[in-house]
């Protein structure tokens, strides 16, 4: 691998974007935790559906037999009931955008005031309804932050529920309250020891607890007449009546209320707020400016978390749609491409070939590469351009004394310049460019150049395979080459929009190269830049799957990162450089509108969206149904495995390595996402990335051949 001269080695530190990404990740995690806590940890069951359990020996007798409004202070516990023929009408779980306005309208028509025990998250979502409740003279009170069971909650969670409820109430309405109804509570005689302990903690926090003495059981949705029957007092004693204005369809509640209020008035009952019904001072107070500001901040943070979750949902759909679209598109293209096997581009191409091997410190694998080339069944010359190696690469090649192999030495100038040097020294029209770590099959050169039988073909991509695939990382790269790169190349071939002829195995028409001015050194992906330039010049670039070459893949995560970072960043550079193809006509336009669009959707946008799947999977495992989440994740894996089996069959590969594909999702896939993210940040920042030499291991061997020409 060549490296550039010092003038291109400028390296700007890239730590800033990692700081930004870390901050974004922390903010995202916080938003998701908040969203999960407020929407999925509690409140999935109606109040009456949770029955109290446990003993009640510590509950004072006067509380068990007393009223529904309870002061559980450290002194003598007290309770009080509404006055005779007085009903404290209460509504839980709101406000709801559908049912709360209807109930408020009905109460206004009947000139009735009620007490609304609101849930903090619902107030944050509909602060206008909370303000309307207060403005119309109703009493507003607390029903916790997330409808959590305060009796079973830990101390810190109970404190959080109460404080956040009060802050949100202050931010939305400008008032605070000392009335609270614990979720899942019922009548005083149903209190357990655990409930009583929670009421004592609630009192220490400054609240009076409001239970019920009569339950309409509208949460069961038993029918309008049953709700009315459950709500009718059995005597003239005052009652705290429980109803709901949220938590699902409350049409029965609204209908029952429209009949119940006139009926009870006719029987001499009056309606009042909880405090008025028991003769307590008004429990609502004007909130402080600080609490109002903090409350508004909490409301906005919750709204932002909801928006983030909604965005993640849409991005999840987009990632899923793109994944399915890519799978369908590539498989259909591959099937059509298979039918082209045996199709002839023209008469057999028999003319000799010039093979150019740019080399910088390639001593580990250069001998195997050279010997594989001279073992070819097609006439060729080999030109090794040593780009200022310091490990004796040129000396090693010269010491082989292989006829037909020339070595050209030059000062270190970069891979594109080395290739241009080799191009000027080449004697033949057809040029094959090979990396110094690549081993060719004996028939690869001959098969690679056959498409040049058609005069419109300017370049041919061969089939690069991973040679060192024994380890787990090697297997993962092998899978990526077969499923990703080679399936894509079949599609690009059909669509006539090939964006890259890989440096490992590619052939070019010398006339085409000279017409575009040779190779450019303005990007880090010289092979992609060159291919795009040929497409824009009107040349057709095709894929010859039967021309097989074996390349040495990185054997460590660090080396893989450096390689893919360079590839991805260089591809982004090339895409930007050739963006004008989007509006060109002819073959250039095909490449622009098809090839660049495909790259942007599936090699830039999809990797950027793909982490959303992982983020949502973690979120779902914590807050949603783990079985359902795992099923969705398994669906993605099954889709990839199915594509893998098909791609491996097309490439004539054993499917054994595919067993590592699920494991690939936990390490390799995330690494590739980070590569794309860092490359995009680097490109947006305008940073020029330097060349980084790849580690060479010399793990590939030349094919055995009885004679070297």
N, C-alpha and C positions, 0 to 999 in steps of 0.2 A: 504494500500500500504506500503510495507516495504521500508526501506531506508538502505543504506550501512553503515558500520562502518567508523570511521574517516579516516582510511587509504585510502579510496576511495573517500573522499570528496574533493580532490584537485580540485580547481577551478581556471583556468587561465583566466584573464580578456579577454573578447571577443570584446572590443571596436575597435580594429585595423581594423578588417574586415568591420565593418560598415563605418569607415572612408574611406576605399578603395572603398566600394560599393557606397558611396556618391560621391566620386570623379569620379568614372566610370559613375554614373548617370548624373552628371553635364557635363562631357565630351560628353556622348551620346546625351544629350539634345542639347548641342551646335552644335554637328555634324548634328543632324536632323534639327535644326533651320536653319543652314547654307544651308543644302541640299534643304530644302523646299523653302527657300528664292531664291536660285539661279536657281531652276528648275521649280518651280510651281507658283510663285507669279506673274510673268510677262511673256511677250513674247509669249503668246498663239495665238496672231493674227498677221498677216502681217502688215507692215507699212500702206499701203494704205487702209486697212480695217477699220481703225479708222478715222472717219471724224471729223474735227474740229468743235466745237460748241461755241457759245457765241459771244459777240460783238467784234469789232476791232477798236474802237474809239481811243484807246491810241497808236496804232501802227503808227509810223511816216510815212507820205506819201512817203518820199523818199525810205523807206524800202519796202513798199508795191509794188512800181513800179520799184524797183531796182533789183540788181543782187542777186545771190544765196549765195554768200559768205558775211557774215554779221558780222560787228563789232558793238555790241550793248552796247558800253561803255557809261559812264556817260556824256561825251561830246556830240558832234553832231554825231548821229548814221550814220554809213557809210555802203555801200554795193558795191560789185563789181561783174562784170560778166566776163566770159572767153573772150579772144580775139576772133575776127572774125575768122570763119572757124576753131575754136579750140573746141574740145570736151573733157571735163574732164569726163572720164569714171569712174564711181564709183560703188562699190559693197558693199551691206549691209549684216549684220547678220552673217557673217562668223567668223572664218574659219570653213569649213565643210570637213570632211575627204574624202568625195566622190567627191563633186562638185568643191571645191576650187582648188585641184590639176589639174583637167581638164581645168578649166578656166586659171590657170597659164600656163599650157602647151600651150594653144591656144594663149595667149598673147605673150608668148616667140616666138612662130612661126611667129607671125605677127609683132614682134618688137614694141609692144605697152606697154606703162606703164600706170597703172591705180591707183586709190586710193581705198583702202579697209577700210571701216568703220567696225571695228570688235567689237564683243560683248565680254566682259571680261570673261564670263563663258566659251565661246567657245575657247578663247585663252588659258585659263587654261587647258581645255581638250585636245587641240591640239597645244601646243606651237611650235612644229616643223614646222607647217604650217605658223604660224606667223613669225617665223624666215626666212622661205623661201620667204615670201612676201617681207620682208625687203632686203634680200640678192639679190633678182632679180631686185632690183631697183624700186620697186613699193612704193607708199606712204601708210603708215599705219596710221590710225586715229581711234578715239574713237566713239563707238556707244552705250555707256553706259555699265554698268556691267551686267545687267540682261534683257536688252531690255525693261526697265521701261519707262513709259510715264513721262518724266521729267516735263511736263507742269502741270500734276495733282499730282505729288509726293510732299510730304512734304519737308521742307527745309533740315531736317536731312537725309532723304532718298536720296534726290538729291545729297547732299554732299557725302554720302556713295557711290552712283553710280559712281560719277566722280573720287573720290579718289581710289576706288578699281580698277576701269578700268585702271587707270594710273599705279598703282602698278603692276598689272598683266602684263601689256604691258612691263613695265621695267624688270620684272622678266623673261619674256619669250624671249624678243628681245634685251634688253639692251638699249632701246631708249624710249623717251617720246615724246609727241606731243601736239600741241596746237589747233589741228583741231578736231571738234566734230560735228557729225550729230545727233540731237535729234531723238530718235525713234518716229515714227508716224508723222513726219513732212513731208511737201510736198513743194509747191512753196511759195515764199514770199507773194504773194497776198492772200494766204489762212491763214495767221497768225491771231490769235485772241489775245485779250488782255492778256489772260492767257498765251498763247505761248510767247508773247513778254516779259512778266515779267520773264518767265523762261529763255529766251535768255539773259536778262540783268543779271540774277543771274549767268548764265553760263559764261558770259564775266567777271564778277567779280572774277570768279574762274580761269581766265586766258585763256579762250578758244575763238576761232573764230567759229561761227556757219556756217555750210555748209548745205544749203538746196538743192533743185533741181530746174531745169528749164524745165526738160523733163523727163517723167516717162515712162519707157518701159512697165509698168504694167505686168511684167513677174510674179509677185506674184499672179495674177489672173489665170495664166496658160491658156491664151486664144488661144494658138497655136503658132507655130514658126513664121508664116507669120505675124500674128497680132503683135507679139513682135517686129519684124523688122519694121513694119509700125509705131508703136508707138515710135520707137527710131530714126526714120529719121527726121533730122532738117527740119523745114518749111522755113528756110531762111539761109543766110550765117552767122547769129549771132552765137556767141559762146554759148555752152550749157553745163550744168552739168547734165549728163545723169545718171539716177538711174536704177541699175540692182541689182540682188541678187545672191550671191554664196552659200546661205544656206537657211534653213527654209522649207525644203521639196525637192521634186523632181524638179531639175533645168535642166533637159535634154532639155527643150525648150529654156532655156537661152543659154546653150552651143551651141546648133544648130543654134540659131538665131545669136549669136555672130560670129560664123564661117563664116556666110554669110554677116553680117553687116559690119565687119571691112574692108574687101576688097572693098565693095561697097562704103563706105564713103571715103576711101582713093582715089578711082577712081574719086570721085566728088570733090576732092581737100581739104578735111578736114584732119586735123592732130589731134593726140591724145596726151594728156599730163596729168600729175597729177594735182590736184586741185591748188596747190600753183604755179606751172609753168604756168598753163592756165590763171591765173589772175595776174601774175608777183609778187607774194609774196616771201619773203625769205623762205628757207626750214624750215618748222615748226617742224621738228624732231630734237631732241637733245639727246646727250648721257646721259643716266640716271646715277645718282650717285650710288656709291657702296652700300650705305645704302638702297636706293630705290630698287636696284636690289635684295639685300638680303631680304628685306621685301616682295617684289613681289614674289620671289621664295617661301618664307614661306607661303604666301597666296595660291599660286598654290598647294603646297603640302597639306595644310589643306583642300582645296577643293577636292583634289584627295582622301584624307583619308575619307572625309565625303561621297563621292560617293561610296567608297569601303564599308564603314559601312552600307550605305543604301542597297547596293547590298547584303551584308551579311545578313542584316535583312530580305531582300526579300527571300533569300534561307532558312533562319531559319523559316520564316513564312510558306513557303511551307512544310518544315519538320514538324513543329508543326501541321499544318493542316492534313498532311498525317498520322502522328502518331495518332491524334485524331480520324480520320475516321477509321484507321486500328484497333484501340482499340475498337471502337464502334462495328465494324463489327465482330471482333473476339469474344468479350464478348457476343454479342447477339446470334451468331451462337452456341457458347459453351453452353449458357444458354438454348437454345432450345433443344439441344441434352441432356443436363442434366435433363431437365424436363421429357424426355422420360424414364429416369432411375428410376423415382419414382415408388416405390413398388418393385424394384429389391432387392432380398435378398442376403446378404453376406454369408448366411449359416443358420444353425438352430438358433432359438431364444436364445439370451443371457439372462440368468436369475440369474447368480451368483451375490452375493452382491458386493458393490462398496465402496471404501474408498474415501471420499471427503476431500480434503485438502484446507483449507482457510487460506492463509497467511494474517496477519493483523498487521498493524501499525497505531494506532490512527484512528480506524474505528468505533468509538462508534456511529457515526451518523447513519450508515446504517447496522451495523453488525447484529442486531436483525432480521431485515427483511430478510437479506440474510440467516441466520441460519434457521429461521422458514420456508422459502420457500424450503429449502433443506430437512428438516425433514418431510415436507408435500408431499414429492415425493411418487409416486406409485411404487417405486423400493426399495428393501432393501439396506440400506447403513449405514455407520458410518461417522460421521463428526469430523474432526480433525482441530481445530483452533489453529494455531501456532502464538502466540502473540510475535511479534518481538520487545519487549522492548517498548510497547506503554506507553505514558504518560497521556492518557486521560481516563484510566480505561476500556479499551476495554475488557481485559481478565476478569475483575471483573464482567462486564455487562453480558458476556456470561455465566459465572459460575452461576450468580444469576438467570438465566433462568431455571436451573435445568431440562434441557431437556434430557431424556434418549438417549444414543447413540451419545452424543456430548461430546468430550474431549477437554480440553484446555491444551496446552503445552506452557509454558513460556520460553523465552530465551532472552539473552542480544541482543541488536540491532546488527544485522549482515547482513541485506539485504534480499530482497525477495527471491533470489535463494537459499540462505542458509536456510531460513525458509521453503521453499518447500522441500528441501532435508531432513530437520528435520521431516517434516510431512511424507515424503516417508518412512523413516526408521521406523516410528511408525505405519504405515498403516498395516492392517491385510490382505488385499485382493489383488488379482492380478490386478484388474482393478482400475485405479486411475482417479479421476476427480479433476481437479484444478480449483478453483473459486476465483475471486477477492472478497474482502470484501464489495464491493458496488454493487454486482450483485444479482438479484432475479431470481430464476428458476421457470419455469412453472412446474406444478406437474408431467408431463410426460417427462420432458426434460432429466433427467438422464437416464431413461429407453431407450428413443430413441437415446440418444447420444452414448450408448455403443453397440447398435446392430451391427454396422459394425465389431466389434471384433469377430463376428462369422466366419470371414475369417482369417486364421492364419497369412497372410502377413500384415495385418493392425496393425500398431504400435501406431497410434494416430488418433483422430477424432476431427475435428473442429465443434463446434456448431454454431447456428445462433444467433449472438449477436444483440440486438436491443436497440435503445435509449429509455429509459423510461421517462426521463424528457424532453419532446419535446414541451412543451407549448409555450415557448418564441421563438423569431426569431432565436436565436443562436441554440437552441435545435432543431428546425425544420431543420436548415441547416445541423446539424450533423446527424440527422435522415436521410435526403436525402443522405448524403455521405455514411452512413452505408449501406443503401439499394442499391444504385446505384453503389457505388465504391467497398466497401469491399465484399458484398455478391455476386455481379456479378463476381468479380474476383475469389472468392473462387469456384464458379461453374466451371470456366475455369481451375483453378489449379487442381481441382478434376479430370476432364476429362484428363488433360495432365499429371497427376501423378507427379506434381511438387509443391505441396502446401508448401509455404514458412513460413506460420505462423499459428499456432493454438492459438487463442487469449486467453489471461489470464482470460478473463471473463467467457468463457465456452469452456473447452477442456477436452478430456479424453485420457488416455494413458495406454498402456500395461506396467505393472511394469517390466516385463522381458526386454522390449525394453529400458526403462529408465536406468535400472541397467547396461545393456550392453554398454551404451555410457557413464557411469560414473555419471549419474544424471545430475542435472542442473549446468551450469557454471555461474560464476559471472563476466566474463571478458567483457561482453557487457551490455548495458543498456536495451536491448530488449531481456530479458531472454527467452520469449516465442518464438520469432523468432529464436534465437540461438538454442534453444532446438529442434524446428521443423526441422531446417536445418540439425542438427546433426543426427536426426532420418532418414531423407531422405538419407543422405550420408552413413548411416549404412545399407541401403537396405530396410528399412521399408516403407510401403505404408501409406500415410497420406491422409485421405478422409474428405469430408464435408457432414455433416448431417443437412440439412436445417430445418428439422422438430423439431430439438432439440433447443427450443427457450429459451433464457435467456435475462433478461432486465438489462441493465447497466446504471449507472448514468453518464451522460456526463457532461463535464465542463460547468458551467453556466456563465462564464465570459471570455472575450477575453484573459485576462492574463493567466487564468488557462488553457484555450485551447492551447495557445501558448506553455506553459511549457509542457503540455502533448504531443503535436505533435512534439515538438522539441526533446523530449526524445525518442519518437517512431522512428522518422526519423533518428536521429543520431545513435540509437541503431541498426536500420536495416542496415545502412551503415557499422557499425562495424561487424555485422553478415555476411553481404555479403562479406566483405573483408576476414573475418576469414575463410569462406567456399568457397573461390574462386577456390580452387582446384577441386571442383565438376565439373567444366567446362571440365576437361580432364579425368574424371573417366568414367567407363563403368556402365552398368546395370541401376538400379533405381537412383543411385547417379548421373550418367551422365545425365539422363533425367531431374532430378531436376536442375542440374547445367546449362545445355544448354537451357532448357526451362524456368525454374523458375527464375534463376538469370538474364537471358537475358530479360525476361519480366519486372522484377523489375527495371533493369537498363534503359530500354527504356521508360517505362510508369510511373514509380514512382520516377525516378531521372531525366532522360533527358527531358521528356515531361514537368514536372513542371518547369524545368529550361528554357525551350523554350517558355512555355506558356506566360510569360510576354511580349514576342515579339508581340503577338497578340494585347495586350493592348497598347503597345507602338505604333505599327503601326496604331491602331484605332485612337489614339489621333493625330498622325501625319496626318492621312488621313482626319480627321474632320477639321483640320486647313488648310491643303494645297491641298487636293484632293477633289473628289466628295463626299460630306457627305452622300448622299443617297446611293451610291454604298458601301461606307465603312460600314454604318449601316446595309446594307443588308447582307454583309459578316458576320458581328458580329452576326446579328440575325440568320444567318444560323448555327453558332456554338451553339447558345442557343437552337434553334429548335432541333438540333441533340441531345443535352443533355436532353431536355424535352422528346423527343421520347424514348430515353433510359430509362428515369425516369419512364414513364408510364409503359413500359414493365417490368422493374425491380420491381416496386411497385405491379404490377399484379401478378408476380411470387411469391412475398413474402406475398401476401394476405393483402396488406396495402391499405388504402384509398389514393387516388391520391391528396387529398386536399392540403397537404403541398407543392406540386410542384409549386404552384403559386408564392412561394418565390424564385424559382430557378433563374429567371433573376436578382433579387436583390442580390443573392449570388455572382454573378459575380463581384460586385463592392467592396465587403469587404472580404468575407470569402475566395474566391479564391486567392486573393492577399496575404492574411495572410498565406495560405498554401504554396504559392510560396516562401515567405520570410522564412518560416520554412525550406524548402528544401535548399534554398540558404545558410542560416546560418549553417545548418547541414553540408553541403558540405565544407564550409569554415572551420568549426570547425574540420572536419575530416582531411582536407588537412593540417591544422596547427598543427595537432597532439595533440590537446587539449583533456584532459579527462574531460568529463562533469559529474557533480555530480547528484545524484538522487535528485528529487524535489517532495515532497509529494503533492498529489493532494488534493484540497479542497473537503470535503464531506458535503452534504446537507441533507442527510436522506430523499430524496424525493420519494423513492420507497417503496412500501408496499408489504408484502408477500401475495400470493394468499390466499383467504379465504378457509379454510379447516375445516371440522367439528371435526376432531380428529387429535391429534398429537401423533405419535407413539414414 
